[in-house]
Amino acid sequence: MSADRYGELIKLVQSFEQDFTKFYDKENREAGVRLRKHMQELRDYAQKIRDEVQQCRAEFAPKIERKKKE
């Protein structure tokens, strides 16, 4: 699962590389609007991952219990 999430994250960031270039290098204002939208998508995706991590952490056995099993 982690490789899937990481791959999706990389793909998302790479998907708006063109708008980054257009905005910062070519000073295209419309690309800036799209870039802000992309950054919001990135923020939403990051929040989704944070929530998932928090949920998984709650399900993990405490370290003390894991050591006893070994």
BELGIKA-V776391 format. One record per backbone hydrogen bond with DSSP energy under -1.0 kcal/mol. CO is the residue of the C=O (numbers start at 1). NH is the residue of the N-H. If there is no record, write none. Layout:
# BELGIKA-V776391
CO;NH  CO;NH
This chain:
# BELGIKA-V776391
1;5  2;6  3;7  4;8  5;9  6;10  7;11  8;12  9;13  10;14  11;15  13;16  14;17  16;20  17;21  18;22  19;23  20;24  21;25  21;26  22;28  28;32  29;33  30;34  31;35  32;36  33;37  34;38  35;39  36;40  37;41  38;42  39;43  40;44  41;45  42;46  43;47  44;48  45;49  46;50  47;51  48;52  49;53  50;54  51;55  52;56  53;57  54;58  55;59  56;60  62;66  63;67  64;68  65;69  66;70
